Amino acid sequence: MIKQITSLTNQTIKDIRALHMRKEREATGQFLSEGLKIIIDALDLGFAPQILVYGPKSDNGTDYHPLLKRAIDETIKAKGEVLEVTREILEKISRKDNPQMVIAVFAQVNRTLEDIDPQTNDVWVALEQVRDPGNLGTIIRTADAAGIGGVILIGDCVDPFSVETVRATMGSVFALPIVRCTREQFVADRKRWTGSVVGTLLTATHNHRTAPYVRPTLLLMGTEQSGLTPEIAAVCDTHVKIPMKGRADSLNLSVATGIMIYAAAGL
């Protein structure tokens, strides 16, 4: 039930390593997740690994950590593969000199705009052209912490299933729906949002705290460099801005989105 692999030329190991590339993730519908905590979070939410990879037992021969044993058992139960590998292989898979001792391959869950019902939550967030995986991962984690409905990615965005993004979510990638769509698809879907659609804009007059947030609220956030495109800004009911009192004239996207999420959610 558990395979022991010591060769870097093993085809399964090569396939797992290839998931660092976006084109391979898109071709296979799989992605990598590193670390036992994230894997246990996935199991708690009903997602079992398709492949579980872990390092050898310690030299003192002690038993596996109970959570690792759970991950092994649930992967086998879900008919996934379980691989015990060398530290060298773990380093090659993770591309780090100090890798996590447990790595998993999961199936992506790709949702469309039609899959989500705006009425199921008071607040949702949509990001246009977000490019930084750390920002996206942090926003997904913040959205999960605030209990909002989900995250919509508009246009050419970073892959939500990249290793860097998944790591930054700290397991929240499994907790809420993530939707990818084009601008045209989003604009066409706009009519389903019967609450308020609120976008951030430098020229806005509404303060983010006092804006009229009508449920369900959809927050629209653009890039740090140029903000929302005119096409997406035009579909908003209200534009708001976060006041800057100090020398800095802008905020990191994940920080600004977190502020907007908590304001809209009334937290």
Helices and strands as residue ranges (DSSP letters): E 2-5, H 11-17, G 18-20, H 22-28, E 30-34, H 36-44, E 51-54, H 66-77, E 81-85, H 87-94, E 102-107, G 113-115, G 118-120, E 123-128, H 133-146, E 151-154, H 163-169, G 172-174, E 178-181, H 183-189, G 190-192, E 197-200, E 206-207, E 217-221, H 230-233, E 238-241, H 253-265
